[in-house]
Amino acid sequence: MFSTIAVPSKQTKPHRREISAVPESEILRRRNEELEKELKKSIEREEKMKQELQKTWERLRVAEEAEERLCSQLGELEAEAVNEARTYRTRVIHLMDQLSLAQKLLESASVTVPSSQ
């Protein structure tokens, strides 16, 4: 039969030695790099949000100007409608007066007009 021989590993705790082999300054440098990357991303997001806010602000300004123009146009149309209603009312009153006068003239001439009712 064959005999087997066990050979112990040179490193009894390899994982812990790797961790302790990295100097603390290297760990801090890596962490600093990570934080700097995060900061850069954060600044980029902030800049993007500022641009979005500026675009939104511009759209709001345009919408407000359009609203003001529409309100002004609506006011002009309302004034025009009131003037037309007054003109129409004046014309109707004038026609009613003419009809009344014509009816009186016909009555005074003893002409009977068939009623439309």
Salt bridges, closest charged atoms under 4 A:
GLU26 OE2 - ARG29 NH2 2.27
GLU26 OE2 - ARG30 NE 3.22
GLU33 OE2 - ARG29 NH1 2.26
GLU34 OE1 - ARG31 NH1 3.38
GLU46 OE2 - LYS50 NZ 3.78
GLU58 OE2 - ARG61 NH2 2.34
GLU65 OE2 - ARG61 NH1 2.45
